């Protein structure tokens, strides 16, 4: 009888949350506010910061956490000066360590040598600097005993109690970002109940779960955002959700927004997550690691905030409890370059002329057109690529007769991933190249470089060009080169 009543309650809650998500309508209030925010700063900080790890198993002693000069105000001040609209704080990662004073565990900051409530300090700083405040909370908990209880409801109670603390004690929460759902069957998380509880306490809060969308015939097989180019083809893995997540993948340029649950269609924007670190590290490391180039950050900003999608960039504090100066400088320089202004719409990149253009490559790696065909260099997807068969190669792109004054190229670099599964070294293959346009039936060179292309190369021209064909000539590379995307753009000055 109890089991029957439980499923009746879940179905009732599902109906309520379905109404909140408005099937067959455009977007709900939480989604509208999410889209309006558009650009946030992700902050990873916790035990992993002090253990040189990305994921830990919940066994690290709590006294390992010991920032020597903790300054949460500095974090949010950097966010404000860098043009971010909100701050997304890791409140509890997979290890279970909590950055607030939780009465439901002693695995938190108050049991550490530095007894300061990070959630409160960041929330207060957001109020001070006029930013919105969002929280990340890992569903998976590798420390809490009730997580391994035979009755998983014990953990759901624990999790619900912690979420109530976060949602009631720290002011307005604009977003809840759930992670780690893969560790248990979807139904075990009782998400309709959790979603309803969040909305009751914080009605305007947007809720998302990592790996939101799945294939209809396999509800545990997540769909990469690069594949999400057809409305109403894929289904919710985690319902209800206000936005999609697939950390850290990048959505397709033709990203669609409609997904199915029990035959109903729901609108879901996508939130991107990126690291400022070129090495793709989320928690700060002892060694000073280089940041992504401004070219790459700029083009990813435009790409990820386009099409009613959003972007958060991770800028993690180090063991002192401060964001490092060189990373703060980089993200502030990005805001200056792009021209982000407070209370103004986020800047756009301009008209993309080359999207889905016909492409003629000089060669295709292993003659495998299905995997490496030239069309993938302009298809709008960041998980697909053109790869040549030779170290010297050309790519000819057919263009509409419209003016352009900018080109951006995302090289698909050779990648080496460290044993931690996160830290990545990218090696550029392309070392010399030039760009030509067809003018009066003659090829005219408009750009030449004898330097590494870099992870993303942006070329601004002082004037506009117009042509029916553009050709990328790769004249030297250390291995058969590959391109994720080449974008030919007209951008207003």
Buried (B, 14 or more C-beta within 10 A) or exposed (E): EEEEEEEEEBEEBBEBBBEBBBBEEEBBEBBBBBBEBBBBBBBBBBBBBBBBBBBBEBEBEBEBBEBEEBBBBBBBBBBBBBBBBBBBBBBBBBBBBBBBBBEBBEBBBBBBEBEBBBBBBBBBBBBEBEBBBBBBBBBBBBBBEBBEEEEBEBBBBBBBEBBBBBBEBBEBBBBBBBBBBBBBEBEBBBBBBBBBBBBEBBEBBBBBBBBBBBBEEEBEEBBBBBBBBEEEBBBBBBBBBBBBBBBBBBBBBBBBBBBBBEEBBBBBBBBBBBBBBBBBBBBBBEEEBEBBBBBBBBBBBBBBBBBBBBBBBBBBBBBBBBBBEEBBEBBBBBBEBBEBEEEEEBBEBBBBBBBEBEBEBBBBBEEEBEEBBBBBBBBBBBBBBBBBBEBBBBBBBBBEEEEBBBBBBBBBBEEEEEEEEBBBEBEBBBBBBBBBBBBEEEBEEBBEBEEBBBBBBBBEEEEEBBBEBBBBBBBEBEEBBBBBBBBBBBBEE
